[in-house]
Amino acid sequence: MRDAAVLIGLVGLDESFAVLLTQRADHLKHHGGQVSFPGGSAEQDDADLVATALRETEEEVGIAPHYFDIVGTLRPRTTITGFRVTPVVGWARELPPLALQASEVRDAFLAPVAFLSDERNRRYEKRQFGSKKIDMVEWTYEGFRIWGATAMMLSELLDCWRGDSL
């Protein structure tokens, strides 16, 4: 397993919150074209996984670390591609203009928490991975399909927000 971290960036938006998401460049070896949080592999120079998430966010979408107040982390998730990903939750009142690194990110967008929290917008299904069937959740927001590890992390965050789990 290789350690990695992502930033679940919550952004204040007209009396509500939205979550910063990216769509990865199609040519990437791992999860190309998929919607994800900004983030990536830990590097030796990173002080910790929070630093990893903030560094990767700056590299991918051009947001300096000082824009986010770190709220905490969610439990690490393992991916089928061999990463142990720690979701770092941060909050920003607003974002500066984004500067996408085209070699890694095709697009970026804000998905409103109100949309993600509405059960009518969630889809549940079982997916086969090897010999296991796994319960999966996904959303489609403005044509973007949010699924896999990103959707599981979002779902956990929303459960925490509602007080369903800690």
C-alpha positions in Angstrom: 0.0 0.0 0.0 1.2 3.5 -0.9 0.1 6.4 1.4 -1.9 9.2 -0.3 -4.2 12.0 0.8 -7.0 14.0 -0.7 -8.6 17.3 0.3 -12.3 17.3 0.8 -12.6 21.0 0.4 -15.8 22.5 1.8 -16.5 25.9 0.4 -19.0 28.4 1.8 -21.5 29.2 -1.0 -24.5 31.5 -0.6 -25.5 30.4 2.9 -24.7 26.7 2.1 -21.7 24.6 1.4 -20.3 23.0 -1.7 -17.5 20.4 -2.1 -14.6 21.0 -4.5 -14.2 18.1 -6.9 -11.9 17.5 -9.9 -12.2 15.4 -13.0 -8.8 13.7 -13.6 -7.1 13.9 -17.0 -8.1 11.0 -19.2 -4.5 9.8 -19.8 -3.6 9.2 -16.1 -2.6 5.6 -15.2 -4.7 5.6 -12.0 -8.4 6.6 -12.2 -8.1 8.6 -15.5 -11.2 10.6 -16.4 -12.8 9.9 -13.0 -14.2 12.5 -10.6 -12.0 12.8 -7.5 -10.9 15.1 -4.7 -7.6 16.9 -5.3 -4.8 14.8 -3.9 -2.2 12.2 -4.5 0.7 10.2 -3.2 2.7 11.3 -0.1 6.2 12.5 -0.7 9.2 12.3 1.6 9.2 16.0 2.1 5.6 16.2 3.3 5.4 16.8 7.0 2.2 14.6 7.2 -0.8 13.6 5.2 -2.5 16.9 5.7 0.6 18.5 4.1 0.3 16.0 1.2 -3.4 16.9 0.6 -2.7 20.6 0.7 0.4 20.3 -1.6 -1.4 18.2 -4.1 -4.4 20.6 -4.1 -2.1 23.5 -4.9 -0.4 21.6 -7.6 -3.6 20.4 -9.2 -5.9 23.3 -9.0 -3.7 26.2 -7.9 -5.2 26.9 -4.4 -2.6 27.8 -1.8 -2.7 25.9 1.5 -3.6 29.0 3.5 -7.0 29.2 1.9 -8.2 26.1 3.9 -8.8 25.7 7.6 -8.3 22.0 8.3 -11.2 20.5 10.2 -9.9 17.0 10.6 -9.6 13.7 8.8 -11.8 10.8 7.9 -10.7 7.2 8.2 -8.2 6.1 5.5 -9.6 4.1 2.6 -7.8 1.5 0.5 -8.3 1.6 -3.3 -8.2 -1.3 -5.7 -5.1 0.4 -7.2 -3.1 -0.1 -4.0 -3.3 3.3 -2.3 -4.2 3.9 1.4 -6.0 7.3 1.0 -6.6 9.6 4.0 -9.3 12.2 3.4 -8.4 15.6 4.9 -11.4 17.8 5.5 -10.8 21.6 5.0 -13.1 24.6 4.9 -12.7 27.8 2.9 -15.1 30.8 2.9 -14.4 31.2 -0.9 -11.9 30.1 -3.4 -9.5 32.1 -5.6 -9.7 31.6 -9.4 -8.6 28.0 -10.1 -5.5 27.3 -12.2 -5.9 23.7 -13.3 -2.8 21.7 -14.1 -3.9 20.2 -17.4 -1.5 17.2 -17.2 -3.4 16.0 -14.2 -6.9 17.7 -14.1 -9.4 18.1 -16.9 -12.0 20.0 -15.0 -13.0 21.2 -11.5 -16.4 22.0 -10.1 -18.3 22.7 -6.8 -21.0 20.2 -5.9 -23.5 21.6 -3.4 -23.8 19.7 -0.2 -27.6 20.1 -0.4 -27.6 18.2 -3.6 -25.4 15.5 -2.3 -27.4 15.2 0.9 -30.7 14.7 -0.9 -31.4 11.0 -0.9 -33.2 11.4 -4.2 -29.9 12.1 -5.8 -28.0 9.1 -4.5 -28.0 5.7 -6.3 -27.0 2.5 -4.6 -25.9 -0.7 -6.2 -23.7 -3.7 -5.6 -20.5 -4.0 -7.7 -18.4 -7.1 -8.2 -14.7 -6.7 -7.4 -12.9 -10.0 -7.8 -14.7 -12.5 -5.5 -16.4 -9.7 -3.5 -19.7 -7.8 -3.9 -19.4 -4.3 -2.5 -22.2 -1.9 -1.8 -21.6 1.3 -3.7 -23.1 4.8 -3.8 -22.9 7.3 -6.6 -24.2 10.6 -7.7 -24.4 12.3 -11.1 -24.1 16.1 -10.8 -24.3 18.2 -13.9 -23.1 15.3 -16.0 -20.2 14.4 -13.7 -20.4 10.8 -12.3 -19.2 10.7 -8.7 -18.5 7.1 -7.7 -15.9 4.7 -6.2 -13.7 5.8 -3.4 -14.6 9.4 -3.8 -18.3 8.6 -3.4 -17.6 6.5 -0.3 -15.6 9.3 1.3 -18.4 11.8 0.5 -20.9 9.5 1.9 -18.9 9.1 5.1 -18.6 12.9 5.4 -22.3 13.4 4.9 -23.1 10.7 7.5 -20.8 12.5 10.0 -22.4 15.8 9.1 -25.8 14.4 9.9 -24.4 12.8 13.1 -25.0 9.2 11.8 -21.4 8.2 12.6 -18.1 9.6 13.8 
